[in-house]
Amino acid sequence: MRSFNWEYEFDPVFPIYIFPYTVVGSRDSMHWHRYHEIGLCTGGSGKFVYLNKVYPIRPGDIFISNNYESHVATSDSDQDTQFLFLIFLPSIISAPGSQAVDSQYLRFLQYNPLSFQNCIPAGDPAAVQLGALIRRAYQIYTAQQEFYQMELDILLRQILLTLTQARNAPENTSHVPKQNPKIAQAQEYINDHYTGKLTIRQVADHLELNESYFRHLFKEETRISFKAYVTLLRLSHAQKLLIASDRSIYEIIQEVGYSNISQFYKLFKLNFDQTPAEYRRRYRRSDTNPSLS
């Protein structure tokens, strides 16, 4: 299973890309990417699934995904869902030799995936402001008139400042670390193999690293243990299938990498305080976003 996708050829001098995207049913798979992503829902409805969270999607909602957390959007069965995505590499804001203040724009994106709230709902004043900024950025990006890069640079910083303020990120002038390339390789390998038998030693060997060192490095970089990361990847895959497919629970358990059905039920109940069948019924009839963390 290939879960690392949505790769783009960024301009190395100005690595930003803004584009419309239509989510069709459950066509897309769980994935992650090496860039940061800010999405504005412009139409339709559905669900946005993250590692341990599910958010309803409505026009005007803002969704934030960093370069670590796996996620996927699905649309409701009776309609497609439209987004305007702004994606960028961290180097467009903070690169070696840049001002110390530049790194502050990206600090909130170094979040803990288990507790971070990825959605700013449409009714929030910050979402209204962000929606207007993203639409304006898209107009400038598509027109590409003289000085458009300068305008986009200013707008991107406004967007990141608004997000930082909305998330109440503490001011900190320390440098935002670059993603360790070994962890990027590890995530690519994990995301491609988590539906089968996968051990930490297998990943460490693939990276030619000591197992103990890799265990420490992975948790330090991603803020989640290897075991918890794999478990949540499998459960989030199951979440998507329960919400957006009619497959039996047994088929879903097999697809996401569990041979022990009782173990899956135990983990699912522990993480979501309900059985898979209860979860499916709840999210198919409800647009609310209960706390799942």
PEGI-V532061 format. One line per field, one symbol per residue. ss: DSSP state (@ for helix, = for strand, . for the rest). psi: psi as a letter, one per 20 degrees, with the letter a starting at -180 (. if undefined). A space follows every 10 residues. Layout:
# PEGI-V532061
ss = ???
psi = ???
This chain:
# PEGI-V532061
ss = ...=...... .....===== ===....... ==...===== ===..===== ...====... .====..... =====..... ========.@ @@.......@ @@@@..@@@. ........== ....@@@@@@ @@@@@@@@@@ @@@....@@@ @@@@@@@@@@ @@@@@@.... .......... @@@@@@@@@@ @@@......@ @@@@@@@... @@@@@@@@@@ @@...@@@@@ @@@@@@@@@@ @@@@....@@ @@@@@..... @@@@@@@@@@ @@...@@@@@ @@@@@..... ...
psi = poioalqqnq ohhmmqppqq pppockgqrp rrrjrqpppp piqarbqopa gkqppqpqpi qppppakgpq rqqqqqhjqr pqqopoqqqh ihgorpirqh hhhhhihiil roihipoipo qhiphhhggh gggggghggh ghhlrpjhhg ghgggghggh gggghhjlpq ppjqpoqqpp hhhggghggg hijiiappqh hggghhilqp gggggggghg gikqqgghgg ghgghhghgg hhgjrjqqhg hggghijpho ghgggggghg hjkqrhgggg ggiiiqjrnq pi.
